[in-house]
């Protein structure tokens, strides 16, 4: 656990990319969900 924390601290770019990727994935899922929900409602 400590080794992982040290690795994360040493390479902030990886955590930033991870955060951006997570955000994109969540946004895509939310978009698909809302699109299907709206299409089903119409």
N, C-alpha and C positions, 0 to 999 in steps of 0.2 A: 504493500500500500504506500509506504514511504517512498519507495523507488519510483512508483508511478507519479506521485505528487512532485517529486524532484524533476522527473522528466517533463511533466506538464509545465512546471515553472521555467525550465530551461528553454523550452520551445513554445512561446506564446502564440506563434503563427498557427500551429496545429490546432490549438484550442479555439482560435478565432475562426479558422476554416471549419472546424467541427460545429461551432455555433451557427455559422452562416448556413452550412449544409442542413443542419437540423431545422433552422428557420424555413429554408426553402422547401424541405420535405413537408413540414407541417402546413405551410401555406398552400402547397399543391394539394394535399389531402383535403384541406378545408375548402379550397376552390372546387374540387371535384364533388365533394359532398354537397356544397351549396348549389352547384350547377344541376346535379341530379335531383336535388330536393325541389328546385324551382321548375325543372322540366316535368317532374312528377305532379307538381301542383297545377301546372298549366294543362 
